[in-house]
Amino acid sequence: NNPTLKEKLLKIKEDAHFKNEFYISQGKDNLDINLYNTTGGGIYKNPLEELKEKLELYNHKYYLYPVLYFYGFGNGILYKILLQNKNHQKIVIFEPNISLLFALFNAIDFSKELSSLTILDPCEKNFFYDLSFLSQTEPYFKFLRVYFLDIHSEFYEQNYQENILKINKKFTGLIKDIFMKQGNDPEDGLIGIKHNLKHLSSMLSNSSLLDLIKARKDKMQNAIIVSTGPSLIKQLPLLKKYASKASIFCADSSYTILAKHGIKPDYVLSTERVLATSKFFDNDFKEFDQGILFILSILTHPQTLNFIQSNPYRKYILTPKDMFFNNFQFKQILSLGQGHSVAHMCYDLALMLNHKNIILIGQD
């Protein structure tokens, strides 16, 4: 479940000149496995005693935890035993020594455990991006509130203390950001649920994003995303000149401005759930709206949808919001990423339709 790590291990295997900096020492007991660095020092002082201490801790204090996080893979025996507990669904491990993993995977069979292990290299440049992405998937997201980072052994604490502190600090910050994106206002959340349920039938009875992608993916190379920053007015003449050479993705607040200047967007997107946003659609531009596709978050205010539906020229798609829609298992419904602003929503759609060149204007 980590293609980058797999590729690194394969490169080591193919490298005829590779000399591993770690070697394995096997004691009389099958679990008495230590790894020594060629520059000196072992992963453990006493492998069996340290394994026993960790298992006692986890069986006593963390027996019911579905997701566990460790810095250091060590000899991997701890994870083999922990995964015998069916409560532990996933174990995430940060291991900076690829050569250590290579030595272990060639000596010990982890094939049964690999589907439950997520091993990330904290030295990889995309490490925090991968960690953030992973954290927003299940089952990791569901149990982020009980996150803690354990250090596998004293070896890792002594040699990687700075990196451990950096990861823990940044990851706890990421967790806070992820929760904030889900909303921190219960009343606002209830409004979203109410709108979601009210618009569900309209969403299911209309075209979907999947239909749009099937029809229009790869049809246009260029995309222009139009927001309403102060610079927009200065850019309108240039936009009008090149409108036919690109797909125009328009934020709801830019829609009336483009209509007044005779620039027809291909898509008008809206994500807010407040009544004030509805006013962007309280107008009648008649035939101008023909051919424009209005793409709204299912959380949109009911008045927004009323205004859209009152105009026979307006065609629309409602898209689900993940946090409200995860419990509905509609296979033909595709969610559109709805980030901090409607411009993020436009950008996500432009990517889905495989535009190669994406230009943002008015996003000051």
C-alpha positions in Angstrom: 0.0 0.0 0.0 3.0 2.3 -0.5 4.1 2.2 -4.2 7.1 4.6 -3.5 8.5 2.3 -0.8 8.0 -0.7 -3.0 9.9 1.0 -5.9 12.8 1.9 -3.5 13.1 -1.7 -2.3 13.1 -3.0 -5.9 15.9 -0.6 -6.8 18.0 -1.9 -3.9 17.3 -5.5 -5.1 18.5 -4.7 -8.6 21.6 -2.8 -7.4 24.5 -5.3 -7.7 26.8 -2.9 -5.7 24.4 -2.4 -2.8 25.9 -3.2 0.6 23.4 -3.2 3.5 24.3 -1.1 6.5 22.2 -3.4 8.7 22.7 -7.1 9.5 20.5 -9.4 11.5 21.5 -11.4 14.6 19.4 -14.4 15.6 19.4 -15.7 19.2 18.3 -19.1 20.4 14.7 -18.0 20.7 12.9 -17.4 17.4 11.7 -14.0 18.7 15.2 -13.0 19.8 16.1 -11.0 16.7 18.3 -7.9 16.7 19.6 -5.7 14.0 23.0 -4.1 14.1 24.2 -1.1 12.2 27.6 -1.6 10.6 28.7 1.7 12.1 28.0 0.2 15.6 25.0 -0.2 17.8 22.0 -2.5 17.8 18.3 -1.7 17.6 17.7 -3.3 20.9 19.7 -3.9 24.1 17.6 -7.0 24.9 15.1 -7.9 22.1 13.0 -10.3 24.2 12.7 -8.1 27.3 11.8 -5.0 25.3 9.2 -7.0 23.3 7.7 -8.3 26.5 7.4 -4.7 27.9 5.8 -3.3 24.8 3.2 -6.2 24.6 2.3 -5.8 28.3 1.8 -2.1 27.7 -0.4 -2.5 24.6 -2.4 -5.4 26.0 -3.1 -3.4 29.2 -3.6 0.2 27.9 -4.2 0.1 24.2 -5.9 -3.2 23.6 -9.0 -1.7 21.9 -7.2 0.9 19.7 -8.0 0.3 16.0 -5.1 2.4 14.7 -1.6 2.6 16.2 1.3 4.8 15.2 5.0 4.0 15.7 8.3 5.6 14.8 10.6 2.7 13.8 10.0 -0.7 12.4 12.7 -2.5 14.4 12.6 -6.2 13.8 8.9 -6.1 13.0 8.1 -8.9 15.5 6.1 -6.5 17.7 3.8 -5.7 14.8 3.3 -9.3 13.9 2.1 -10.1 17.4 0.0 -6.9 17.8 -1.9 -7.7 14.6 -3.0 -11.0 16.1 -5.4 -8.8 18.2 -8.4 -8.2 15.8 -9.0 -4.8 17.4 -5.9 -3.5 15.8 -7.0 -2.8 12.2 -4.1 -0.8 11.0 -0.6 0.1 12.2 1.2 3.1 10.7 5.0 3.0 11.0 7.5 5.8 10.2 10.8 4.1 9.2 13.7 6.2 7.9 16.0 3.2 7.1 15.1 1.6 3.8 18.1 -0.7 4.0 16.8 -2.0 7.4 13.4 -2.9 5.8 15.2 -4.5 2.9 17.2 -6.8 5.2 14.1 -7.8 7.2 11.8 -8.4 4.3 14.4 -10.8 2.9 14.8 -12.7 6.1 11.2 -12.7 7.7 7.9 -13.3 6.0 5.5 -10.3 6.5 3.1 -11.2 3.7 0.2 -11.8 6.1 0.7 -8.5 7.9 1.5 -6.1 5.0 -2.2 -5.4 4.2 -2.6 -4.0 7.8 0.8 -2.2 7.9 1.3 1.3 6.4 5.0 2.0 6.3 6.0 5.6 5.4 9.5 7.0 4.9 9.8 10.3 7.0 12.7 11.4 4.7 10.5 11.2 1.6 9.7 14.8 0.3 6.0 14.0 0.0 5.9 12.4 3.4 3.5 14.9 5.1 1.3 15.1 2.0 1.0 11.3 2.0 0.3 11.3 5.8 -2.4 14.0 5.4 -4.1 12.1 2.6 -3.9 8.8 4.6 -5.4 10.5 7.7 -8.5 11.5 5.8 -9.3 8.0 4.7 -10.9 5.2 6.8 -10.3 3.8 9.3 -7.6 6.4 10.1 -9.9 9.4 10.0 -12.4 7.9 12.4 -9.8 7.4 15.1 -7.6 10.5 14.7 -8.7 11.7 18.1 -6.9 8.9 19.9 -3.6 9.5 17.9 -0.4 9.2 19.8 3.1 8.4 18.4 5.1 5.7 20.1 8.8 5.2 19.7 9.7 1.6 18.8 13.0 1.5 20.8 15.7 3.6 22.5 17.7 3.3 19.3 15.2 5.5 17.4 14.8 7.9 20.3 18.6 8.5 20.4 19.2 8.8 16.7 16.0 10.4 15.4 14.8 12.6 18.3 14.6 15.8 16.2 12.7 14.1 13.4 10.3 12.4 15.8 9.4 15.8 17.5 9.0 17.4 14.1 6.6 14.7 12.8 4.6 14.7 16.0 4.2 18.5 16.1 3.3 18.7 12.4 0.9 15.8 12.4 -1.0 17.0 15.5 -1.3 20.3 13.6 -2.6 18.4 10.5 -5.2 16.6 12.7 -6.5 20.0 14.0 -6.7 21.3 10.4 -8.6 18.2 9.3 -11.1 18.6 12.1 -11.6 22.3 11.4 -12.4 21.5 7.8 -15.2 19.3 9.0 -16.7 22.3 10.8 -16.6 23.4 14.5 -20.1 24.8 14.7 -22.9 22.3 15.6 -25.6 24.6 14.4 -23.9 25.0 11.1 -23.5 21.2 10.9 -27.2 20.7 11.5 -28.1 23.2 8.8 -25.9 21.3 6.4 -27.6 18.0 7.3 -31.0 19.6 6.8 -30.0 21.0 3.3 -28.4 17.6 2.4 -31.7 15.7 3.1 -33.9 18.4 1.4 -31.9 18.2 -1.8 -31.3 14.5 -2.0 -34.1 13.7 -4.4 -33.1 16.6 -6.7 -29.5 15.3 -6.8 -30.5 11.7 -7.6 -33.0 12.7 -10.3 -30.5 14.9 -12.2 -27.4 14.3 -14.1 -24.3 13.5 -12.0 -20.6 14.4 -12.1 -19.9 11.0 -13.6 -22.2 11.8 -16.5 -20.4 15.1 -17.0 -16.9 13.5 -16.9 -17.9 10.8 -19.4 -19.2 13.5 -21.8 -16.5 16.2 -21.4 -13.3 14.7 -20.1 -10.3 15.6 -22.3 -12.4 17.8 -24.6 -10.5 21.0 -23.8 -6.9 21.7 -22.9 -7.3 25.1 -21.2 -9.3 26.2 -18.2 -9.9 29.6 -16.7 -11.2 29.9 -13.2 -12.9 33.3 -12.6 -13.2 34.7 -9.0 -14.2 38.1 -7.9 -11.1 39.8 -6.5 -10.4 43.5 -7.3 -8.3 42.6 -10.3 -11.2 40.9 -12.2 -12.6 44.0 -13.9 -9.2 44.8 -15.4 -8.9 41.3 -16.8 -12.4 41.1 -18.4 -11.4 42.4 -21.9 -8.6 39.8 -22.1 -11.0 37.1 -20.8 -13.6 38.0 -23.5 -10.9 37.8 -26.2 -9.8 34.3 -25.3 -13.1 32.9 -23.9 -13.5 30.5 -26.9 -10.1 29.0 -26.3 -10.8 27.7 -22.8 -13.4 26.2 -20.5 -14.5 29.0 -18.1 -15.2 28.0 -14.5 -17.0 30.8 -12.8 -17.5 31.3 -9.0 -21.1 32.1 -8.1 -20.0 35.7 -7.1 -18.5 36.3 -10.6 -21.6 35.0 -12.5 -23.5 38.3 -12.6 -20.3 40.2 -13.6 -19.6 38.0 -16.5 -23.3 38.1 -17.6 -23.3 41.9 -17.6 -20.1 41.9 -19.8 -21.5 39.3 -22.2 -18.9 36.6 -21.3 -20.6 33.2 -21.1 -19.0 30.7 -18.6 -19.2 27.0 -19.3 -19.7 26.2 -15.6 -21.0 28.3 -12.6 -20.2 26.7 -9.2 -21.5 27.4 -5.7 -20.6 25.7 -2.4 -21.9 28.0 0.4 -25.0 27.0 2.4 -26.0 30.6 3.5 -29.0 32.6 2.1 -26.7 35.5 1.0 -25.2 33.3 -1.7 -28.6 32.7 -3.2 -28.8 36.3 -4.3 -26.2 35.6 -7.0 -28.9 33.6 -8.8 -31.8 36.0 -8.2 -31.9 37.3 -11.8 -33.1 36.3 -15.2 -30.5 36.5 -18.0 -32.9 34.5 -20.3 -31.1 32.8 -23.2 -27.7 33.8 -21.8 -28.0 30.9 -19.4 -28.5 28.4 -22.1 -25.5 26.1 -22.3 -24.2 27.0 -18.9 -24.0 24.1 -16.4 -24.6 25.2 -12.8 -22.8 22.9 -10.3 -24.0 23.3 -6.7 -23.0 21.6 -3.4 -25.9 19.6 -2.1 -25.5 21.7 1.1 -26.5 24.9 -0.8 -29.4 27.0 0.6 -32.8 25.9 -0.7 -33.4 29.4 -2.1 -30.4 28.9 -4.4 -31.9 25.8 -5.9 -35.3 27.6 -6.2 -33.8 30.4 -8.2 -31.9 27.9 -10.4 -35.0 25.7 -11.0 -37.2 28.7 -11.8 -35.2 29.5 -15.0 -35.9 26.9 -17.8 -32.6 27.6 -19.4 -30.6 26.6 -16.4 -29.3 23.1 -16.2 -27.7 22.0 -12.9 -25.9 19.2 -11.1 -25.9 18.8 -7.3 -22.7 17.2 -5.8 -22.5 15.5 -2.4 -20.4 16.7 0.5 -18.3 13.8 1.8 -18.8 14.3 5.5 -22.6 14.1 5.1 -22.7 11.6 2.3 -20.4 8.8 3.6 -23.3 6.8 4.9 -25.2 6.8 1.6 -23.8 4.0 -0.6 -24.8 5.3 -4.1 -22.3 3.8 -6.5 -23.1 6.2 -9.3 -22.6 9.4 -7.3 -19.2 11.0 -7.5 -18.2 13.7 -4.9 -16.5 16.9 -5.9 -13.8 18.2 -3.6 -15.1 21.3 -1.9 -12.2 23.0 -0.1 -11.9 26.4 1.5 -13.6 28.4 -1.3 -15.6 28.0 -4.5 -12.4 28.6 -6.4 -11.0 25.3 -4.9 -14.2 23.6 -6.1 -13.7 25.0 -9.6 -10.1 23.8 -9.6 -11.0 20.3 -8.6 -13.6 20.1 -11.4 -11.0 21.4 -13.9 -8.7 18.6 -12.8 -11.4 16.0 -13.0 -12.1 17.0 -16.6 -8.3 16.7 -17.3 -7.6 20.3 -18.3 -3.8 20.6 -18.9 -3.4 24.4 -18.4 -5.4 26.0 -15.5 -5.4 29.8 -15.1 -6.9 31.6 -12.1 -8.0 35.2 -12.5 -9.6 37.5 -9.9 -8.3 35.3 -7.1 -6.3 38.1 -5.3 
